């Protein structure tokens, strides 16, 4: 019994200090959001809810089932969120007239970087282009 009593203070210490045993998962990790996709002329546009001052810092685009290492990506892309939308013109990435695609992009807020640790948002979108329209498709999480 005496052997176990010497460990008792170590077990009770977190309770006495009013500290939790660890951070909550939602405080450390924000899951990816999804973005609605539409075609506007020759551009593919993503709807960004609550855009605030978020701007793109990373984007990855690929036809569906393309291995991660073979995907096209760009850091600090020359794109911007305007009026709650981020559009990809053909000068940045040329989408064919037909096919299924997966896209991931990260937006960052300079304003939120000064006040919170969560200054980025990640978006995942899977869509099919056919007959001049973009429609959402279901994919597995491992495709992102």
N, C-alpha and C positions, 0 to 999 in steps of 0.2 A: 504494500500500500504506500509506503514512504517513497518508493521509486516513482510512482505515478504522481505524487503530490508535487514533486519538484517541477513538473511540466504544467501544472495548473495555471500559474501566472501567465505563461505564454499563450495559453488557450483563451484566457479571459481578457488579455490586453486589448485586442481590437474592440471589444465591447466597452471597456472602460474609457477608451480614447474617443469614442463616438465616431470612429471611422469605419466605413464599410470594408468588407474584405476585398473588394475590387470594384472597379468601375462597372457601370451597367453597360451592356453591349451597345445599346442605342446611343450612348455618349461617345463611343469610340469609332463607330462605323455607321455611315449613312448609306443605305442601299441605293442602287441606281434607280433613277426615275425613267419613265417611258415618255416619249415625245410623239405626238401625232405628226404624220408626214403628208405633205401635199405637193403636187407638181404645179409650178407656176411658170409656164412657158418652158424654157430649157433648164430651169433650176429646180432642185429638190429642196423643199423648205420644211423646217421642223418648228412646231409650236413650242414656245418656252413659257410655261406658266410662271407668274410672279418674276419677271425678268430682272427687276431692280437694275443694278449696274453690272450684272454678270456678262462676261465676254469669253469667247472660246480660247482655251489654252492648249487643247489637244483634240485631235479628231482621228478616227480610224474608220475606213470604209472598205468593204469587200463584198464580192459576190458570196452568197451563202455557201457554207461548207468549205471556204478557203481556210487553210491552216493559219493560225495566228501570225506566224513568222512571215507569211507571204502576203499579208494584208497591207494595203496602202495606208500610211498614216502621216500625220504632220503635226509637229509641235509649233505652237504660236502661229496657227494658220491665219491667213489674211481674210478672215471672216469676222462678222460682227452680228450681234443680236440687235435688231431694229424693230421696234413696235411689237415685241413679243415673238419674233421669228428669227431663226438663223437659216439663211439660204446658202446652198452650195452651188455656185455658178459653174458652167462647164469648163471655165479656165482653171478652176481648182481641181475638180474631179469630173470627168465625163462619164455620165451614166448611160448605158445603152438603152435602146427603146423598150427592151423587154428583159426581165430577169428578177431574181430574188436577191436581196442585199441585207447585210447586217452593218449597223453603224453604231459606234460608241464615241461619245465626245464628252469633254470635261469643260465646264464653265467656271470661271473664278471671279470673285468680287473683291475689288481693292478696298471698298468700304467695310465689308464684313471682316476682312483680314485684320483690321485694326481693333475689332471688338469681340471677335469670337474665333475659336479654332476651326469652325466649320465655314470656311470661305469658298469652298468648291462644291459643285454639284456635278454628278455624273449622270449621263443619259444613255440609254440603250434603245435602239429602234431597229425593228426588223420589218421589211416591207417588200412588196412586189410591185414592179412597174410593168404595166400592160395596158395597151390601148390608150395611152396618154394619161393614165391615172396611177396614183400610188395608193396601195391599200396595205394595211397592217397584216402581218402574218405571225403565227405562233412559232416560236423556236424554243429549244432547250436552253437552260441557263448556261450550259457549257459552250454555247456558240458565241458568247460574248467575251 
